[in-house]
Each structure stands twice: as C-alpha cells, then as structure tokens.
Amino acid sequence: MTRFIVVLGTTSHSGKSTIVAALCRILKNRGLKVAPFKSQNMSLNSWVTSEGREMGIAQAVQAEAAGVEPTELMNPILLKPKGDRTSQVIVFGVPVADKSAEEYYREIDGLKAVVDRALEELEKEYIAYVLKVTEHNLKKAAEVLSISRTTLYNKLAKYGLPRD
C-alpha cells in the first residue's frame, strides 16, 4: 500500500511547509523517491511549472528538496486571494474562476474528484518509477511498494501499465 506521511497543524505560519521540505530532503538522502502533496493551498505566492502551470510555491520548494520536478499534481487546487472574501481558483495549474468563500465551499464536493485524480496520477508515476528501477521484477516492485503482488497487478491494470 502506498505510504503517506501527513503533517498537520491548526494555524498558518507554524512551520508545516518547512517540516515537509526537511522530511522530503531526509527521505531523498536515504534513497527514497518522494513527492510533496497539498490538495488545497491558499497563497498569493505561486510557482510556474515547466509546463506553464501554477502551483503553491511551498510545494515547489518541497519538490526541490525531494529532488523531483514540481508539478501541479502536487498542489491540484490553489486559491489566490483577491480580497473581499474572493479568491482566484486554480485547478491543475489553470485559473478556472474567481469565487467568494461561500461559492467555493458550496461547490467543494465537486473538487474531491480533482484531488483523487492528482493522487492517482502521482501513484501511477511512482509505480512506473519503481518498475523501472526494479527492472520490471514484479515481486521486487511489490516489496518496494509494500503491497501484495495482487494489489500491484490490479494497479498495473488500473493505470494501463505493462506487466512485463
């Protein structure tokens, strides 16, 4: 099963992003390939990816610490405050609308699919990476991913990845 480390906090500016960047670097230095992920971020500061898409700058810094290319999948929903309780809503790096807080939260259930898709795309990318480094040895890949071979076979089918 894919493993996650979750850093939680109840306030802004408490150091969560710095802790995540440090964890990304520590894990990278231990030979692990990791990706930062924050499903929704509110920030005036954004990073433009190599594909020209916007994401939270904190997740871009964390990706740099992890030694991976920052992508909008790491921060699929970015809210850029515009004032008067209104934010620009950016989904997968592309501005889609300006919404009041009330409008945003009234429609938030529709954004859950965005988060699910981002996690699935990251999982697919990392499974493909593990297959490459294990030279497509499915037994070894399943061990590295800490999942059963049956689960790996199911994920390969789900994501259209080759078994050989």
N, C-alpha and C positions, 0 to 999 in steps of 0.2 A: 504494500500500500504506500502511496506517496506520503512522504512525511513533511509536516509543516512545523515551523517554529513560529509562534504567534507572540508578538509584543503588544501588550495592551496598556492603555493609560486613560485617564479621565480628563486630562487637561491638554491644551495646546502648549507648545514650547516647553515640554517636560523632558525632552531628550530622546523620545522614542525613535526618531529617524536616525539619530547618531548611534544609538544602540544597535539598530538594524544594520547600519553601514558597517559597524565594527564586527557584528556577527557574520555578515557576508564576507568580510576580509579574512576573518579567522577560519571560516569553513573553506574558503578558496585556498588559503595557505595549507590546509590539511588535505588538499587534493580533491575536494568536492566541487561539483558544479552546482551553483545555487542561483536562484532568481528572487529578487525582492518583489513583493506584491502588496499593493494597497488598492482595494477595489474602488474606493471613492476618496478623493482628496480635495480639499478646498485650499487654493493657494493662488496668490497673484503671480507667483514665480512659476514659470513653466520652462520646459526643456523641449527643443525641437529635435526629433529623432532624425536619423539618416534618411528616413522615408518622408520627412517633412511633416510629421505628425507631432502634436503636443502631448506632453505628459508632465506630471509633477516633477519639479527639479529634485526633490528629495529622493524619489525613486531612481532618477537618473544617476545621482551621486552614489546611491546604494548599488546600482548595477555596475558602476565603475569599480567600486570596492570589491564586488564579486568577480570582476574581470569578464563581464559579459556585455554585449551590446544592449543599450537601453531601448526598449520598445514600448509602444502604447499598451501592450498586453499586461505590462507590469503595473499600470495605473489606468484601467479602462474607462473610468469616469473621473473627469477633472472638472471641478467647479471653480470658475474665476469670478470673484466678487466684483460687482459693478456699482454697488451702492444701493441704498433704498431697498434693502432686502431682496435684491435681484442679483442673479449670477448668470454668467455665460456657462452653458452646459456643453462640455466637450466629451464626446463618446468615441472611443478608439482613436483618439487624437484629432478628431474633426469637430469643429463647432457645429452644434445642431440647433440650439435655441437659447434665448435669454428667458429665464423663468424666475418668478418670485419663489420664495421658500415654500409658500403654500401650494403653488402649482407643482413644484418639484416633488414634494412629499405626497401629493395626491396621486402622482403618476409613477412613484418609485417602484412599484411592483413590476412594471414593465422593464426596469433596468436590471432586474435579477438575472435575466437571460444573458445580458451583456457580461456580467461577472462570471457566470457559468462558462460562457464561451471563451473568455480570456483564460480562465484556469485550464480548460480543456486544451486550448492551443498551446499553452506553456507545457502541460503534461505531455502532449504529443511530441513537442520539440525535444523535451528532455528524455523521453523514452527512445526517440530516434538517436540521440546522442549516446545513450548507454548501449544501444545495439551496435553502434559504430565502434565504440571503444572495446566492447567485448567480442568484436569480430562476428557478430550475429550468433553468438553462442547463447541460445535462449535460456538454458539452465543458469548460466552465469549472470545473464542480464536480469533474470528474475531475482536472483540472490542479491545483486547490487541494488535493485529497486525495492527489495524486501517485500516482494509479492510472490504469490504462487505462480507456477507456470501457467495454470489455467487462467488466472487473472491476467497474466501477460498476454496470452493468446487472445483473450476477449478484448483487451485494449488494442492489440495489433489490428484486429478485425474492425473495431470501432473507428480507429483512426486511419484505416486503409494503409497500414504499414506492412511491409513484406515479412513473412515468417522465415524466409531464408536469405 
